[in-house]
Amino acid sequence: MELTRADGSPLRVLVVDDEVNIAELISMALRYEGWEVATAHTGSKAVSAAKDFRPDAVVLDMMLPDFDGLEVLRRMRSTDPDVPVVFLTARDAVEDRVAGLTAGGDDYVTKPFSLEEVVARLRGLMRRAGAQQAATSSVLTVGDLSLDEDSHEVFRAGEEISLTATEFELLRFLMRNPRRVLSKAQILDRVWNYDFGGQANVVELYISYLRKKVDAGREPMIHTMRGAGYVLKPAT
């Protein structure tokens, strides 16, 4: 299904990479999706292009000749605080990912990457951004479960559920992706913001905490898909 802006016009993506051939390859793939694309090869040009072009999403290289991707992001976010970003990083370093994601970047791919992967990440980010912009409410609802992203209140069938900060983030991630199977790696990356090595059991642990609070004595909503991950869906 083709993604468009709310008014039906093509989505706009700004591609920022100092390697011209990489920027061109990505741009071609995005134009093939029917999106409008602008490119920039330095951080300063990226910031001014973002102001003129008003992109719906940005593909941003971490390493630029004048200043790094995080500085570009900070400057862009000062004028457009909600623009989703996919970082391109040549350094498969955990610190880079953490710094990027906690500075407000939404996703990353590591070079060398496939164009399909970049397109898929952008689609996911823009779909979520569009869904959030379309809904003026800050409340996520799945079945009889509701979560208020502003007040951090959670209710199931009208009954309030008290969660810790980490439990809340985990439930929010599940509720932003209802009926979608999320792997432990995806959950670790989004909720804990870094690779946990072999300690994926921290996810199992927090899923069990959530189940005790959300599903206890009720029809279960959090399901384990053996070997695949976890999925949240309305109770049958």
C-alpha positions as CSV (number, residue, x, y, z in Angstrom):
1,M,0.0,0.0,0.0
2,E,1.4,3.4,-1.0
3,L,2.1,5.8,1.8
4,T,1.2,9.4,1.3
5,R,0.8,12.6,3.3
6,A,-2.6,13.3,4.8
7,D,-3.6,15.4,1.8
8,G,-2.6,12.6,-0.6
9,S,0.6,14.2,-1.9
10,P,3.8,12.2,-2.0
11,L,5.9,11.7,1.2
12,R,9.1,13.7,1.3
13,V,12.4,12.1,2.4
14,L,15.7,13.9,2.9
15,V,18.8,11.7,2.2
16,V,22.0,12.9,3.9
17,D,25.3,11.1,3.1
18,D,28.7,12.5,2.1
19,E,29.2,9.5,-0.3
20,V,27.4,10.8,-3.4
21,N,26.9,7.4,-4.9
22,I,25.3,6.0,-1.7
23,A,23.0,9.0,-1.5
24,E,22.0,8.5,-5.2
25,L,21.3,4.8,-4.8
26,I,19.1,5.4,-1.8
27,S,17.3,8.3,-3.6
28,M,16.6,6.1,-6.6
29,A,15.1,3.4,-4.4
30,L,12.9,6.0,-2.6
31,R,11.7,7.6,-5.8
32,Y,10.7,4.1,-7.0
33,E,8.4,4.1,-3.9
34,G,6.7,7.2,-5.3
35,W,8.3,9.5,-2.7
36,E,9.8,13.0,-3.3
37,V,13.5,13.0,-2.4
38,A,16.1,15.7,-1.7
39,T,19.8,15.0,-1.0
40,A,22.5,16.7,1.0
41,H,26.2,15.8,1.3
42,T,27.2,17.8,4.4
43,G,25.6,18.5,7.8
44,S,25.2,22.3,7.2
45,K,23.5,21.6,3.8
46,A,21.3,19.0,5.5
47,V,20.0,21.5,8.1
48,S,19.2,24.1,5.5
49,A,17.6,21.5,3.2
50,A,15.4,20.3,6.0
51,K,14.1,23.8,6.6
52,D,13.2,24.4,2.9
53,F,12.1,20.8,2.0
54,R,10.1,20.0,5.2
55,P,10.7,16.2,5.0
56,D,8.4,13.6,6.5
57,A,11.5,11.5,7.3
58,V,15.3,11.8,7.1
59,V,18.0,9.2,6.2
60,L,21.1,10.5,8.0
61,D,24.7,9.3,7.8
62,M,26.4,9.4,11.2
63,M,29.8,10.5,9.8
64,L,29.7,13.7,7.8
65,P,32.7,15.9,6.8
66,D,31.6,19.1,8.8
67,F,29.6,17.8,11.8
68,D,28.2,14.5,12.9
69,G,24.8,13.1,12.4
70,L,23.8,13.7,16.0
71,E,24.5,17.4,15.7
72,V,22.5,17.5,12.4
73,L,19.6,15.8,14.2
74,R,19.7,18.2,17.1
75,R,19.5,21.2,14.7
76,M,16.7,19.6,12.7
77,R,14.7,18.8,15.7
78,S,14.9,22.4,17.0
79,T,12.7,23.3,14.0
80,D,10.8,20.0,13.5
81,P,10.8,18.1,16.8
82,D,8.9,15.1,15.4
83,V,10.7,14.3,12.1
84,P,11.6,10.6,12.1
85,V,15.2,9.6,11.4
86,V,16.9,6.5,10.1
87,F,20.7,6.7,10.9
88,L,23.2,5.1,8.6
89,T,26.2,4.0,10.6
90,A,29.4,2.4,9.3
91,R,30.5,1.7,12.9
92,D,28.6,-1.2,14.2
93,A,29.2,0.2,17.7
94,V,26.7,-0.1,20.5
95,E,27.5,3.4,21.8
96,D,26.6,5.0,18.4
97,R,23.2,3.3,18.5
98,V,22.5,4.3,22.0
99,A,23.6,7.9,21.4
100,G,21.5,8.1,18.3
101,L,18.4,6.6,19.6
102,T,18.5,8.5,22.9
103,A,19.1,11.8,21.0
104,G,15.7,11.2,19.4
105,G,16.7,9.2,16.3
106,D,14.2,6.5,15.6
107,D,16.1,3.7,13.9
108,Y,19.4,2.8,12.3
109,V,20.9,0.5,9.7
110,T,24.5,-0.5,9.6
111,K,26.6,-0.2,6.5
112,P,26.7,-2.3,4.3
113,F,22.9,-2.3,4.1
114,S,20.3,-3.4,1.6
115,L,18.2,-0.7,0.0
116,E,15.1,-2.8,0.9
117,E,16.1,-2.6,4.6
118,V,16.3,1.2,4.4
119,V,12.9,1.5,2.6
120,A,11.3,-0.9,5.1
121,R,12.6,1.1,8.1
122,L,11.4,4.3,6.6
123,R,8.0,2.9,5.9
124,G,7.6,1.7,9.5
125,L,8.7,5.0,10.9
126,M,6.5,7.1,8.7
127,R,3.5,4.9,9.2
128,R,3.9,5.3,13.0
129,A,4.5,9.0,12.7
130,G,1.5,9.4,10.5
131,A,-0.7,7.3,12.8
132,Q,0.5,9.4,15.8
133,Q,-0.1,12.7,14.0
134,A,-3.6,11.6,12.7
135,A,-4.6,10.8,16.3
136,T,-4.6,13.9,18.4
137,S,-5.1,11.8,21.5
138,S,-2.1,10.5,23.4
139,V,-4.0,7.3,24.4
140,L,-3.1,4.0,22.8
141,T,-5.9,1.5,22.9
142,V,-5.9,-2.2,22.1
143,G,-9.1,-4.1,23.0
144,D,-10.0,-3.2,26.6
145,L,-6.4,-2.1,27.4
146,S,-5.5,1.7,27.2
147,L,-2.3,3.5,27.8
148,D,-1.9,7.3,28.1
149,E,1.5,8.3,26.8
150,D,1.3,11.7,28.5
151,S,0.0,10.8,32.0
152,H,1.5,7.3,32.0
153,E,-1.8,5.9,33.2
154,V,-2.7,2.4,32.1
155,F,-6.2,0.8,32.4
156,R,-7.6,-2.6,31.5
157,A,-11.4,-2.9,31.4
158,G,-11.6,0.4,33.4
159,E,-9.3,-0.9,36.2
160,E,-6.0,1.0,36.7
161,I,-2.8,-0.9,36.4
162,S,0.4,0.4,38.1
163,L,3.6,-0.1,36.1
164,T,7.3,0.6,36.7
165,A,9.0,2.9,34.1
166,T,10.5,-0.1,32.2
167,E,7.2,-2.1,32.2
168,F,5.5,1.0,30.8
169,E,8.0,1.4,28.0
170,L,7.7,-2.3,27.1
171,L,3.9,-2.2,27.1
172,R,4.0,1.0,25.0
173,F,6.2,-0.7,22.4
174,L,3.8,-3.7,22.3
175,M,0.8,-1.5,22.1
176,R,2.3,0.6,19.2
177,N,2.6,-2.7,17.3
178,P,-0.6,-4.6,18.0
179,R,-0.9,-8.1,16.4
180,R,2.7,-7.8,15.2
181,V,5.2,-10.4,16.5
182,L,8.2,-8.6,18.0
183,S,11.4,-10.4,18.5
184,K,13.5,-10.3,21.7
185,A,16.2,-8.4,19.7
186,Q,13.7,-5.8,18.6
187,I,12.3,-5.3,22.1
188,L,15.8,-5.0,23.6
189,D,16.8,-2.4,21.0
190,R,13.7,-0.3,21.5
191,V,13.0,-0.6,25.2
192,W,16.6,-1.0,26.6
193,N,18.2,1.0,23.7
194,Y,21.2,-1.2,23.3
195,D,22.2,-4.8,22.6
196,F,22.1,-6.9,25.7
197,G,24.4,-9.6,24.4
198,G,23.2,-13.0,25.4
199,Q,20.9,-11.6,28.2
200,A,17.7,-11.8,26.2
201,N,16.1,-13.3,29.4
202,V,15.7,-9.7,30.7
203,V,12.9,-9.5,28.1
204,E,11.3,-12.8,29.3
205,L,11.5,-11.5,32.8
206,Y,9.7,-8.2,32.1
207,I,7.1,-9.9,29.9
208,S,6.3,-12.1,32.9
209,Y,6.0,-9.0,35.1
210,L,3.7,-7.4,32.6
211,R,1.6,-10.6,32.3
212,K,1.1,-10.6,36.1
213,K,-0.3,-7.1,36.0
214,V,-2.1,-6.9,32.6
215,D,-3.3,-10.5,32.1
216,A,-3.8,-11.8,35.7
217,G,-7.3,-13.2,36.2
218,R,-8.3,-12.0,32.7
219,E,-8.3,-13.3,29.1
220,P,-4.6,-13.1,28.1
221,M,-3.5,-10.4,25.6
222,I,0.3,-11.0,25.7
223,H,1.2,-14.1,23.8
224,T,4.5,-16.0,23.3
225,M,5.2,-17.1,19.7
226,R,7.8,-19.9,20.3
227,G,11.1,-19.1,18.6
228,A,9.7,-15.8,17.2
229,G,9.0,-13.4,20.0
230,Y,5.9,-11.8,21.6
231,V,2.7,-10.4,20.3
232,L,0.0,-8.3,22.0
233,K,-3.6,-8.6,20.7
234,P,-7.1,-8.0,22.0
235,A,-8.5,-10.7,24.2
236,T,-10.8,-13.0,22.3
